[in-house]
């Protein structure tokens, strides 16, 4: 299901140039390691699909470049040094290999057209994807975990097959509006966030919220939503400490990876 970029649009390694950006900073190294840890933990949780799906982050200090996983590697194989740095024009500025086609077309356009989206995580994780395939709104606001996302979601209903060109990537980017969580109809989900920690936190809890909703629906009994005013109030309670909770969540992931899969740092 993953697709290499067509030859005409395959990113090439950018030629050496005198003004080549410094990509060896501590901030960039930290971002690479954070992303690699997220890939590994996503694999543990079953969020990936083969060698498909992709995480990206704007390069710290360089708003015209983004970090993304290379084509051909499962999430559990990703290390900090395997990650690519690309520009929005199709050049691999740093790293060996190329991004998967839909990874490039979706993420380049999202980061270019939605400046607040410093980080974009796209997966076909099973429970959230299952809800993207159903009639009506994906989340029914019946579980407390789901209320973390109250008022933050959007359904992109215009499924057009694979995103294999800039036009479809641009359409997706334009469709997201102010949403942080995009249910891509018949496809999967995308999480947009200002930091890697917040993207991971949202991705993790989104799948947990979807999982318990699917289990509740499977009982055949009516799933009862929370009253809108309570849902809004609960969301506001959660939002107040969300960024710090996300930071601590990512630190927890890093500690687990340091103890059990330290090669993610390589």
N, C-alpha and C positions, 0 to 999 in steps of 0.2 A: 504493500500500500504506500510505502514511502517512494518518493520520486526524486531522481537526480535532476538538477537544473538542466534545461536544454542547452546544447552547445553554444547557441547564440547569446545566451544570457548567463553562462557559467561564470561565477566570480573568478577572477584571476588574481594571483598574488600581485599586489601593487608594487610597481617598481620603486627602487630606492630613490629617495629624493632628499634634498638638503633640509627641508622643513618637515621631515617625517616626525609625527608626534612621539613624545616619550610615553611608551606603553609599559614601562617597567617600574611604575610607581607603587608605593605601598598600598594606596587606595585601590588601584586596579588589581593588584595581586589579591587583596582581601576580597574584592568582588568576585574574582575567579574562584576562590576557595569557597565562598558562600554559595555560589551557584552550583559548584561541583557537589557540595554536601547536600543541597536540595535535590539534585538529580538522583543521588544515591538513596536518599530517604524516600523520594517519590517511587523509586523502583521497589523498595521494601514494602511500600503500602499498596502496590499494584496499580499505580496511577498511570504507568506508561503503557504503550502498545507497540511491541516489537521495537523497530528502530524509527518509528514515527514519533510525533509529538516533540515540542520544543519549548525551551525557556530562553529568554533573552533579557539583557539589561543594557541600558545606555552606559557607555564607558565613562567612569568618573573623570570629569574634567574635559570631556570631548563629546558634545551633544550631537555630533554628526557621525558617531561610530557606535556600534553595538556589539556586545558579546553574545554568541549563540553556539549551540552544540553542533558538531560536525555530522554530516550525513554518514550513515553506516554503523553508528555505535548505539547500543542500548544504553538506557539511563545508568544502569549499574556499572557500565564501563567508563563513564566519564570521569576525567581527572581535570584539575585546574589547567594544566598545560595543553590538554586536548581541545579546550574551548577556542573558538575562532573569534577574531575581531574583524568585523566587516564595516564597510561604509554603505551609504544608501544607494550607491551607483552600481553595485555588483562586484566590488573589489574585496578580496580577503586581504586585509591590511596586516594581519598577524595570525600565524597558525598554519597547520598543514591540513589540506582537504577543502571541502566546500560545504555550505549548509544544504540541507534538504530543500527542495524547490519551494514547497509551501512555507517552510520556515523563513526563507528569504523574502518571498513576496508578501507574506502577512506581516512579519515583524519589522521589516524595513519601512513599510508604509505606516504601520501603527506608530512607530517611534518618530517618524518624520512628521506625521500629521496630527498626532495627539501628544504634544509636548509634556503633559502631566504624566504620561505613561512611561516612566523611567524604566519600568520592569513589566514584562509581559510573559505570562506562563500559559501555554496552550496544551491541553491534554484531551484524550478521549477516555478519561477515567470513568469506570463503568456506571456508577450510580447517577452521577450528575449528567452523563451522556444519555442514560436511559430517560431521565426526565426531560431532556431536550427533544426527545422523540414523541412525547405525549401531547395530547390535546390540552389547551389552556396554559396557564402560567406554570412554569416548572416547580417553583416552591410555593407551598400553600400557607406558609407562616404558622405551622402548627407546632413546631418544636423550638425549644429555646435556642439551640445552636443556629437554626436558620435565621433567627432574628438579628444576628450579626450582619446579615445582608439586606435587611429591610430597607427598601427605597434605593438600593444600590445596584439593582439588576436590570438587564435589558435582554430581550429575545430578538436575535437577528434571524428573521424568518425567511430571508431571501437566499435559500440554499441554491448554489449554482454549480455544484460539483467541486472538484479540487481547485484550490487557489493557485493557478499556474501562470499568472501574469500580474503585472503591476496594477492593471485595472481592477481585478478582483480584490487584490490586497488593499487598494485605495477605497473600494466600496465598503469593505469590512471596517476599515479605519474610520470612514465617515459615518458609519452606522452606529458606532459605539456611544456617541453623544457624551453625556456626563457619567455614564455607568462605569462601575469598577468590575462588575461581573457580567460577562456576556455569555448567554446560552446560545450557541450556534446551532440552529435547528437542523436536525438530522446529522449532526456532525460531532459536536463536543462542546467544550467550554474554554473561555479565555479569561484570565484574571489580570487586571491592570493595577499597578500600585506604584507609589513613589519610591519604595525601597524593596530590596530582595527579601528582607525579613517579613514585610507586610504582605508581599505576594505569596510567600510560602504559607504564612498563617492563614490567609484567605483560602488558598487552594486546599489546604488540609481540612479546614473546618467546613468548606463547601461540600467536599465529598462526604464528610461525616453527616452533615445535615441531610444531604440527598439520600444517604444510606438508610437513615432511620425513617425518613419519609417513605421510601420504597417499601421498607418492612411494614410500616403502618398500613400502607395501601394494600399490601399483600394479604392482610387479615380479612379483607372484604368488608370491613366495618367503615363507617363514615369517618374521615379524618377531619377533626375539628380545628379550625384556625383560631389563633389568639385574636382577641378584639383589636382593631386597628390602633386605637389609642394606647393600648398596652404594648403592642408590637413596637410602635414608635418610641415610647418611653424606654423600653428595654434596649432597643438599638442605641439610644442616646447614652444609656448607662454603659453599654459595652464600648461605645466609641471613645469614651473619655480616657480609658486606659489602653486602647487598642495598640498604639504604636509601641509602647513599652512592653506589653505582653508579647507582641510579635518579635521584638528584639530578644527577649528572654527565650522565646520558643526556638528561634534560630540558634542561639547560644547552646541550647540543649541538644539540638541536632548536631552541631559541631562537636560537642563533647562526646556524643555517642559515636560519631564517625572517627574521631581521634582515637577512641578506645578500640573500635571494632574494624574499621576500614580506613586506616590512616593513609592509604595510597591515594585517596581522593585529592590530597594536597599536591601530589606530584605534578 
